[in-house]
Amino acid sequence: MTYDEFEKVTGEFFDEHTQKGYHICNGDEDYGFMWQGCPMCKRDLGGDKFQIIAYNPVTDDQIEYRVCEDCMLYTAYGYLDMFEGEINTK
């Protein structure tokens, strides 16, 4: 996956949730290593998983996701300095 593809797929995840009134933020949980893929970027890589939360303030609904480190950092900062071992020059 290229960085542009990563941004496209994660952007679709954010769009899907914001259109329904959800806000996406990082949670407090570090789940450690898991074999499951990432629901945000759709990569099937095992690795450390972290909590992000989709919260709808109107309905008070909350959805928890376990995402890869790249997606957790992308959620926090809106970009990545490094992607799959390469320096991101974008």
URTADA-V731539 format. One record per residue. N is the residue number from 1. RES is the residue in one small letter. D_LAST is the distance of its C-alpha to the last C-alpha in Angstrom with 1 decimal. Layout:
BEGIN
n:N res:RES d_last:D_LAST
n:N res:RES d_last:D_LAST
END
This chain:
BEGIN
n:1 res:m d_last:15.2
n:2 res:t d_last:11.7
n:3 res:y d_last:8.8
n:4 res:d d_last:9.2
n:5 res:e d_last:12.9
n:6 res:f d_last:12.5
n:7 res:e d_last:11.1
n:8 res:k d_last:13.9
n:9 res:v d_last:16.6
n:10 res:t d_last:16.0
n:11 res:g d_last:15.7
n:12 res:e d_last:19.1
n:13 res:f d_last:20.5
n:14 res:f d_last:19.8
n:15 res:d d_last:21.2
n:16 res:e d_last:24.2
n:17 res:h d_last:25.1
n:18 res:t d_last:24.5
n:19 res:q d_last:26.6
n:20 res:k d_last:29.4
n:21 res:g d_last:29.2
n:22 res:y d_last:27.5
n:23 res:h d_last:25.2
n:24 res:i d_last:23.0
n:25 res:c d_last:23.1
n:26 res:n d_last:23.3
n:27 res:g d_last:26.8
n:28 res:d d_last:28.6
n:29 res:e d_last:29.4
n:30 res:d d_last:28.1
n:31 res:y d_last:29.8
n:32 res:g d_last:29.3
n:33 res:f d_last:29.0
n:34 res:m d_last:29.6
n:35 res:w d_last:29.7
n:36 res:q d_last:28.6
n:37 res:g d_last:25.3
n:38 res:c d_last:22.9
n:39 res:p d_last:23.8
n:40 res:m d_last:20.5
n:41 res:c d_last:18.2
n:42 res:k d_last:21.3
n:43 res:r d_last:20.8
n:44 res:d d_last:24.3
n:45 res:l d_last:23.5
n:46 res:g d_last:26.0
n:47 res:g d_last:24.9
n:48 res:d d_last:25.1
n:49 res:k d_last:25.1
n:50 res:f d_last:24.7
n:51 res:q d_last:26.1
n:52 res:i d_last:24.4
n:53 res:i d_last:26.7
n:54 res:a d_last:26.8
n:55 res:y d_last:29.5
n:56 res:n d_last:31.3
n:57 res:p d_last:33.2
n:58 res:v d_last:35.5
n:59 res:t d_last:36.9
n:60 res:d d_last:36.2
n:61 res:d d_last:34.8
n:62 res:q d_last:32.5
n:63 res:i d_last:30.7
n:64 res:e d_last:29.5
n:65 res:y d_last:26.9
n:66 res:r d_last:26.3
n:67 res:v d_last:22.6
n:68 res:c d_last:20.7
n:69 res:e d_last:19.0
n:70 res:d d_last:15.5
n:71 res:c d_last:16.7
n:72 res:m d_last:18.6
n:73 res:l d_last:15.8
n:74 res:y d_last:13.6
n:75 res:t d_last:16.8
n:76 res:a d_last:17.3
n:77 res:y d_last:14.0
n:78 res:g d_last:12.1
n:79 res:y d_last:8.9
n:80 res:l d_last:9.1
n:81 res:d d_last:8.8
n:82 res:m d_last:10.3
n:83 res:f d_last:10.8
n:84 res:e d_last:14.1
n:85 res:g d_last:14.5
n:86 res:e d_last:11.4
n:87 res:i d_last:9.1
n:88 res:n d_last:5.6
n:89 res:t d_last:3.8
n:90 res:k d_last:0.0
END
